[in-house]
Amino acid sequence: MPDAEPVTAYVPISQTYVRWFSVLVLSAAPVADFDTIGSTIECPRAKRGQMQVALTGGTGYLGAHTARALLADGHGVRLLVTPAEATAPVIGALRRLGELTVITGDIRDATSLDRLLAGSEALVHAAGVVGTDRRRAQLMWEINAHASEVVLHRAVKLSLDPVVLVSSYSALFPAPQGQAIGPDTPTADGRSPYAKTKAYAERAARRLQDDGAAVVITYPSSVVGTPFCTAPGVTERGWEPIVRSGIAPRLRGGMPMVDVRDIAEVHARLMCPGRGPRRYVCGGVSLTFDEMIDALETGAGRRIRRIPLSPRVFRAIGWTCDVLGPFLPVGDGLSYEAALLLTAATPTDDSRTLADLGLTWRSPRQSIIDSIGAHKADTGCQ
């Protein structure tokens, strides 16, 4: 799927400032109470293997880690890739880890979906166009919304179990006033094309859940950590100009952050059929903006100068970019919604995720430190 384009600033602040927007949003009807849906039935690692799992988005940052975790658990992975992705370094790296079947096609094509799902027992749908660039809105509607709805319905019709939709923290933002974002938080309307299309897929998945289908939804927040044979995640791409320039805004705010390996492990632990519809928020650990910059300083081994910027100004920059976006290349990730995400600092309730799946989140601060310069390290992709 397309990556975010470099940001061009059309507002009177530095490119270093505005690139931080791409860290925030990218990185969704009232609903039934899920307290009585699903279960906490044990599904030990030793009993989870030997499923054939269809995976979309497996050549992306989060998808590649998910494929790696599934293969490590002994599953066979059936990976749908575009022709341009068929020779990506991550494909060879994954082949060395276990049983990988590569299907070349397009998620918008019915024949490609039929070939992907044929012989599969479960699905992890992680494909999507990430960004807030309104000029790519049509592609987002085609892939994030309509293709997602189709693949979920086809998987349910074929009785795959589980059918996992990788949604987003932004699909539930903002939560009702004064509440943390949790698995029963209503789907938000969204402001950007990205958030609107993720919300569309979210509603489609919840309708299937209401009908009793074995659909499981995960909600990653801002995902951090070292990539596995892929380009860095959008969060790390947002850090690059800050690390390079040694300048960052000092801003009141923050947001939950979670290690990419933890999200991959969530998806691997979901491969236990017969547990019904479930929803798992994967917020991780909340960091303030200053704590994020502290981690960047430690990882880069250099001081980063911080220039005060008020939340109101930050949101005004986002609003300006929303107005200019349809007419000028203001860049991907610049939006009022993104500014709200950071300045609102809404916490998440991950208790059900941690209890059901037996997980403990890694420190995102350490994940940030480790990811600095990680693309230069030997990751076994050669």
N, C-alpha and C positions, 0 to 999 in steps of 0.2 A: 504494500500500500504506500501511497506517496508520503514522503516525509515533509515536515514543516520547512518552508523556505526561509532563507535568511531574512531578518527583520530590517526594514528600512524605516528610519524614524521620520515622521512628518509632524512631530510635536517638539517643543523647545526643551527637550531633555536628551541625554546621551543615549546612544544605541544600547549601552550597557544596562540602563534602566529599563527600557521597554522590552528587551529580550526576556526579562523576568516574567512577563505576562505568560509566555509560552510554558512556563513551569506549572501554571496553576490549573487551567481548565482542562489541559490535555491529559495530561498525566494520567431520572434522570428521568385522579379518581381515588379516591379512598380505597384501601385494600383490606382484605380479610386479615384477621389476627392469625399469625402463624404459630402461636404457642402450641397448638394442638396438631400442627401439620408436620410431617416428617418424624424423625426419632433420633435418639442418640445411640442407636444400635452399634455395637462395636464392629468395625470392619478392619481387622489388623492387617498390617502391611503384607504379611505372609499369605493372606487370603485375597489380596486385592489384584493380583497379577493376572496375566494371560487374557486380557480383554483387547479387542480390536477397537481403537479409538480414532474416530475421524476428527481432524483438527484443521481449522481454518486460521489464517494469520500466523502460521508457524514459522515464517521467516522473519517476523518482526521481533522487536525487543522483548516483549512479554511472551509472545507465542513461542519463541525459540527456547526460553527457559521452561515453559510448560511442556514442550515436546521432550526436552531433556529429562525432566522429572518423571514424565510418563514412561519413558524408555527405561529409566533407572529402576522403576517399579515392576518392570517385566512386561509392560503392555506393548502391543504392536500399535504403531502410529501410522495412520493413513493421512497424508498431508496434501492438501490442495494448494497448488502454487500457480502463479501466472507464468507464462513462457519466459518472461524476463528474469524470474526468480529461480528457474530450474537449475541454474549453475551457481547459485549463491554459495559462498564458503560454508554457511551453516548447514547446508544439505549434506555435504561430505562429513562434517563433524558429527551430525546426528546419526548418519549411517553407521559410524564406528561404535555407537552406543547400544544399538539394538535393532529390532525389526522395523524398518522404515519403508513404507510404500509411498511413492511420490506420484500424485495425479496432477497433470498439467491441465489447466483450464481457467475458468472465470466463475467466480461465485455468483454472478448474475445470470449464468447460463444453466438451464435446467438439466441438460445432458451432463455437464460437469458435476452438478450436485448429485445426480443419480450415480455416477461412477464413484464419487467420494463416499457416499453412504452405503453403497452395495457391500455387504459383508461386514459392515461396522456394527458394533454393539453399543457404542456410546459416542457422544459428540461433545467437543469443546469448541465453541464458536468464538474465536478471538479476533477475527478479521475486522478491520474498520479503517476509515479515513480519519486521521487525528488532526485537529486544528480548528481554528476559528476564522479562517480566511473565507469571507462570504463569497468570493469568486469561485470557490470550490463547493458551493452549497449543493449544486445538482448532483455531483459525485457522492457527496455525503448522503443525500436522500436515496440514491440508487443502492449504495452498499450498506451504510450504517442502519438504514431504516428498512427499505423494501426487501433487499436481499436477505437481511437478517430474519425478517418475518417469514420469508419463504423457507429458508433452511430450517428454522425451528419447527415449522409445521410439517415439513417433510420428515424430519427426524422423529417427531412424535408419531406420525402416521405409520412409520416403520417400526415403532415400539422400541426405539433406542432408549437406554436407561443407564446413566442419566444423560439428559440433554442440558449442557451447561452453556449459559450465555454470559460472556464477560461484559458486564455493563460498566458503569462508572459512578464514582462518588458524585460527579457533577449531575448525574441523572436524578439525584435526590436533593440537590441544592437549589434554593435554600430550604432548609427544614422549617416546620412550624416554629414560630418565635419561641425562643427559650428552650428548645429541644435539641438533643444530639441527633445526629443522623444514624438511624438504626435500620434493621431489616423490615420494619413495618412503616417506615417513613413513606408518605405518599410520593408518587412520581411527580417531579417538578415540571413546569411548562418549558423552562429553558429560554434563554435569550438568543444565544448564538446558533447558527446552523448545526454545529457539532452537538450542542446540548439538546436541541430540538430533535435531532435524528436519533440520538441515544435514548431519549425519552419515548420516542415512537416504538423502538424495538423493545424497550422496557415494558410498555403497556401490552404489546403483543405477547410477551413472555408471561406476564401476570394473568392475562386472560386464559392462557393454556394452563397455568397453575390452578386457576379457579375451577377449571374443568377436571382437575385431578391428574394432569399429565406430570411425568417425572422430570419437570424442568427445574433446574437449579440456577440461580442468578448470583454472580459475585460482583462486588462493588469495590474495585481498587481505588485508592486515593491517589496521591502523587507518588509514583513508583520510582525508586532509586536503586542504585547498585550497578555492578559491573555487567556489561553486556556479554552474551555468549555468542560469539562469532557473528554479530550483527552490528549495525550502527548503534551508537549510544541512544538511550531513551531521551524523550523530549525534555525531561528535567535536566539531565546533564548537558544537553545542547543549550539550554537556557543559562547554565552556569558559565559556559565557556568564555563569553566576553567579560564577565566579572573577574574570572581568574586571570585572563589575559591582561586586562587593563589595571587590575588592582583597585577598582572603584566599584562601590555598590551603594544603593540607597539605604538609609537607616529608616526603617518603617515599622510602625506598630502593627502587628498582625502575625499571622503564621497559619499553618495548616497541617493536617495529618500527613505522614509520609510512611511508606512501607517498602521493605526490601523486595526486589523482583523475585528472589528465590523463595520468599515466603508465599507470594501469590502463586507461583508455580507449584509449591507443595500443597497449597489449598486445592488446586485443581487435580492434583494426583490423588489426594485423599478423598476426593468426591467420587472416585471410580469404585463405587460400592452400590450395585443396583438394588432396587426394592425399597428405597427409603422415601420415595415420593417427592413432592415439590418442596423446595427450601430456598432461603435467601440468606446470603452471608456477606456482611459488610467487612471490608478488609482495609480499615483506615490506618492501622498501624499505630505509630506513636506521634503525638503532636509536637511539632517544633515551632518555636517562634522564628520570625525572620532573622533576628540576631543570632539565634542558635544555628541556623543554616549557614550564615556567613562565617560564624566561628569554625564550623566544620570545614568549610572551603579553605579558610586560612590554614588550618592544620594539615589538610591534604595537600595543599599547594606549597606549604612551607614558606609562606610569605604573608606580610600584613596586607589587609584589604582596607582601603580608606572608605569610610562610611559618611555619606552626605545626607542630612535629614530631609525627609519627604513626608508630608502629611498624608494620611489616608484619603482626605478629601481631594487633594491634588492628584493622587494616584488614580482615584475613581474618575476624576475629570479627564484625565488622559485617556482612560479606557473609553469613556463616552465619546470623546473626540474621534477616536479611532473607529468606533462603530459608525459614526456619521460619514467619515471619509472612506471607509472600507469599500463600499460599492463602486467608488470612482477612482481611487488611488491605491497603488500597491503599498499599503501601510504595513503589511507584513502579517505573517501567521502568528496567532496567539495574542493579538492585541485586542482587548475588548473590555467593556464595562463589567461583564460577567466575570472575567478573569480577575479584575481588581476587587470585585466583591468577595470572591473566594478567599483571597489572601487576607483582606482586611477584616472579614467576618470571623475568621479563625474558628469555624464551627467544629466542635469535637464529634467523634463517632463513638457508637456503642458496638464494640466488636465482641461482646461477651459470648454471644451464641456461637460465633465462629470459633473462638478459642476453646470453648467447652466441648462443642460437638466434635471438633476435628483434632483436639488434643495438641494444640499449637501454642507456642510462645513467640511473639514477634521479635525479630532481631532489632538491634539499635539502628535506626535510620541515620543517626549521626555517624556511626562507624561505616555504614554503607556509603555515605557521601564521601567520607575520607578515602575509602578504598577505591571508589570509582574515579577519582581524579587521576588522570593519566593511565587508567586501566586499559584503554584501547591500544597502548603501546606494549602491553604485557603479552606474554606467550599464553594464549588461551586454547591451544591445541587445534587451531583452525587451519593450519598450513598443511 
